[in-house]
Amino acid sequence: MIGLEYALGITIETLITPGLMDFVRLAEVMSHTPARLGGIGDRQGRPLALGEPANFTLINPHRRGIVNKDLSCSLARNNPYHGLDLPDPVVATYWRGVRTYG
């Protein structure tokens, strides 16, 4: 089942929008903590700061879209979110300062 591709949008819809979580906590649970637990906290999940690698995702939390399983980046098509109007927040991703998406 597809999950990671829609994880940020679903988290914004179900936790951020109703006020159950803020974006600081979101960054902690979706970036900092997984990197630390995965043993790559020295390279990933680090704060944006001068001298740090510019690895980040630029988002627009108000952008929305209708989920279409046929336009998914995954080859799997068993998508439980198909047809739902959800946040589509990812505008661009950067790896070491180089735009890799968007």
ZITA-V392453 format. One record per pair of residues at least 4 apart in sequence whose C-alpha atoms are under 8 Angstrom apart, sorted by sequence separation. I is the first residue (numbers start at 1). GAP is how many residues later the second one is. If there is no record, write none. Layout:
[[I | GAP] [I | GAP]]
//
This chain:
[[2 | 4] [3 | 4] [4 | 4] [6 | 4] [7 | 4] [8 | 4] [9 | 4] [10 | 4] [11 | 4] [12 | 4] [13 | 4] [14 | 4] [15 | 4] [16 | 4] [21 | 4] [22 | 4] [23 | 4] [24 | 4] [25 | 4] [26 | 4] [27 | 4] [28 | 4] [29 | 4] [30 | 4] [31 | 4] [32 | 4] [33 | 4] [34 | 4] [35 | 4] [36 | 4] [37 | 4] [40 | 4] [41 | 4] [42 | 4] [48 | 4] [68 | 4] [94 | 4] [95 | 4] [11 | 5] [12 | 5] [13 | 5] [15 | 5] [16 | 5] [21 | 5] [26 | 5] [27 | 5] [28 | 5] [29 | 5] [35 | 5] [36 | 5] [41 | 5] [47 | 5] [48 | 5] [72 | 5] [94 | 5] [95 | 5] [15 | 6] [16 | 6] [35 | 6] [36 | 6] [46 | 6] [48 | 6] [93 | 6] [94 | 6] [15 | 7] [16 | 7] [70 | 7] [92 | 7] [93 | 7] [94 | 7] [69 | 8] [92 | 8] [93 | 8] [32 | 9] [35 | 9] [36 | 9] [69 | 9] [92 | 9] [93 | 9] [35 | 10] [43 | 10] [69 | 10] [91 | 10] [92 | 10] [34 | 11] [44 | 11] [91 | 11] [32 | 12] [33 | 12] [69 | 12] [31 | 13] [32 | 13] [69 | 13] [31 | 14] [32 | 14] [67 | 14] [68 | 14] [67 | 15] [68 | 15] [66 | 16] [67 | 16] [66 | 17] [67 | 17] [66 | 18] [67 | 18] [66 | 19] [67 | 19] [65 | 20] [66 | 20] [64 | 21] [65 | 21] [64 | 22] [65 | 22] [64 | 23] [65 | 23] [63 | 24] [64 | 24] [62 | 25] [63 | 25] [64 | 25] [61 | 26] [63 | 26] [61 | 27] [62 | 27] [60 | 28] [61 | 28] [60 | 29] [59 | 30] [60 | 30] [59 | 31] [60 | 31] [58 | 32] [59 | 32] [57 | 33] [58 | 33] [59 | 33] [57 | 34] [58 | 34] [57 | 35] [58 | 35] [57 | 36] [56 | 37] [57 | 37] [55 | 38] [56 | 38] [55 | 39] [56 | 39] [54 | 40] [55 | 40] [54 | 41] [55 | 41] [53 | 42] [54 | 42] [55 | 42] [53 | 43] [54 | 43] [53 | 44] [12 | 49] [5 | 68] [2 | 72] [13 | 73] [2 | 74] [13 | 74] [1 | 75] [2 | 75] [12 | 75] [2 | 76] [10 | 76] [1 | 77] [2 | 77] [9 | 77] [10 | 77] [1 | 78] [2 | 78] [9 | 78] [1 | 79] [9 | 79] [9 | 80] [8 | 81]]
//
